Amino acid sequence: MVITLTDSACLQIKEMMKEESPNVRLRFGVKGGGCSGLSYSLGFDEHVNEELDHEEEINGIPVLIFKQDIPIIQGTTIDFKQNMMGGGFSIDNPNAIISCGCGSSFRTKETVGAPEKC
């Protein structure tokens, strides 16, 4: 597996998927931008591109990851934390060497470029 979903994240994702189409998959990846150079992308997608996508199933959840993102996110754990102020997903990426103070962007030793301002 490329990534890990905690039990809490799986429960939340499955609940959210109930409101989506039956063919929806979780898509996780990265995109350029953010304070540290890269930011995470987490959402739902119905479209699979056999050439560009890696597909795996985690605890009954179909997951899509762009193949080009695998080296950057290999070993990442996605969790869902609930508190009195609400809840949200947290991402623990062992490849991130610098993370933004807001936690939404990161940089790895392989990624270069000038970071944007928060």
Protein Blocks (a to p, Z undefined) as FASTA:
>chain_A
ZZdcdfklmmmmmmmmmmmcfkbccdddddeedjkopacdddddfbdcfklpccddeehi
acdddfklmmmmgoiacdddddfkbccdddddfkbmbdcfklpaccdfkbgcjdddZZ
